[in-house]
Amino acid sequence: MSNVTSIPNRPHHDAIVVGAGFAGLYMLHKLRELGLSAQCFEGGDSVGGTWYWNRYPGARCDVPSLEYSFSFSDELQQEWEWSERYPAQPEILRYLDHVADRFDLRREIHFNTWIQSARFDPDQGMWIVTTDTGETATARYCILATGALSAPRKPDFAGLDDFAGQWYHTGQWPHQPVDFTGQRVAVIGTGSSGIQVAPMIAAEAAELTVFQRTPNFSIPAWNQPLPRSVQDEWKKHYPRHRAAAKASRSGALYDYSQRSAFDMTAAERQAELDARWARGGANFTHCFNDMFRDKAANDIAADYVRNKIGSIVQDWDKAALLMPTDHAIGTKRICVDTDYYAMFNRPNVTLVDVRATPITRITTTGIATSAADHAFDSIVFATGYDAVTGSLTRIDIIGRSGVGLKDKWRDGPKSYLGIMVADYPNLFTITGPGSPSILTNVVMSIEQHVEWVADCLGTMARTGADLIEPELAAEDEWVAHVADIAAQTLHVQANSWYMGANVPGKPRVFLPYIGGLGTYTQICNEIARDGYRGFVIR
Ligand code: N01
């Protein structure tokens, strides 16, 4: 379809896709449907993206299985059987392997290949990408399906190279199972990953020490096998469930309370919170409709969880340390756990508060804090990601006027709809900054982006256009809108990775669009219907 002349020794395609997780796989499928030639580059040796790398014990999604899956093929959603309420990492990876095979996607994927740079050549009107294996390829369109939580962050503790034991990052876990039996193990970090991995290690290791900087709110998962009857019934109504999820705020069928905390009596609030705790999962944070706008409403739910922590953890000093007090519940990503708080009742588990006694260095034998030297056989970094922008800015992306994306985003990411960036024609970001992405059931957000991009490319092909780029004014307006609606919430007050606060030097900007997936989808569709308002198409 493309009319670009191939440069000798550089394979030319209509589109290059970077990443073979949920987003890259579906994008490849849609490009094929459009009759466009595409190649995908993937750093891992198989598909899966986030779910390929995060193999740590206990890794599990906290969106229910029946929702955290593709909706684009009814055959696929009918034939796949989920075994648990929440899918564990091996099951999600099997699912994505199945998707890749079922739609015959592997033949267009180059595995074990990282894209190092992508440069737009304005004369040829194409992207030139280079890989870490020294190859280059060109394409009219470059689609970055690189994931929002895929650039792991290991803090620069002095001395790690001297550590005589083994160390791991949850986001780069070895393919072979790690045996912690009889070991003294440290887990640094108490976000979603740390809270999942720690109880698994505590059950196996001789001693576990959790290094906590900021306590997090966590809700029990109450994970359980998914009965066949429940699954069958759900599948009968998949079209209705999917439509409702896509129109919702979070892309998931949570039960969004329509009531303010202050329109309820104390007994009603207690009953609401009890019911949500008993059901478990992230749904808990939708207990009042003013949860994220009114600190007093939020405090009611936060106090409830703090009381729960106090009732589960027997040692009062530990319980007090585990109670978050520095942020409103849900303004840092809510965690969902299995036995996290109860784990602190085990005699082999110790909690170290690294705010009171910071880690000063890694030593040959373990971890030194300002108060003590701790000896370990293994250290697990559950220290998170350079979220949302990190997987994009670690690629050297150069736009039409020669400016690097990293430089353009020095004061915070700028993007129109989180899909395209002014001065970077024909470059698409799936679940990029300024889109709902990480605030939602990301599979639904990915489908929305991929379908929007595919429709856009289809329209361009039909009309003979070969270049699309957002107008700077439209981009500025969108960035301001994303910031405005975030500013109306409590989220902007927290030191979260949503705000870039976990990476020293990262600009303090709320990264996702918080207006909800349903609203966002309407906006994107209206813009397309208006002839791609805010975009220049040639
Ligand atoms: O990363 P995080 P994560 N010294 O950034 C601490 C998704 N996810 O991998 O809060 C000491 O949340 C840091 O402390 P602080 C989900 O969206 C989903 O756990 O910055 N500690 C924090 O405690 C999630 O939010 C699932 O003060 C340091 C921790 O490390 C996202 O991925 C499962 C430190 C990092 O927590 C990321 O989760 C897993 C330092 N120098 C992940 N630096 C499910 O679906 C950082 N920390 C269930």
Boltz pocket constraint, residues with backbone or C-beta under 6 A from the ligand:
constraints:
  - pocket:
      binder: B
      contacts: [[A, 60], [A, 61], [A, 62], [A, 63], [A, 149], [A, 155], [A, 170], [A, 188], [A, 189], [A, 190], [A, 191], [A, 192], [A, 193], [A, 194], [A, 196], [A, 211], [A, 212], [A, 213], [A, 214], [A, 333], [A, 334], [A, 336], [A, 354], [A, 359], [A, 382], [A, 383], [A, 384], [A, 385], [A, 438], [A, 495], [A, 497], [A, 501], [A, 502]]
      max_distance: 6.0
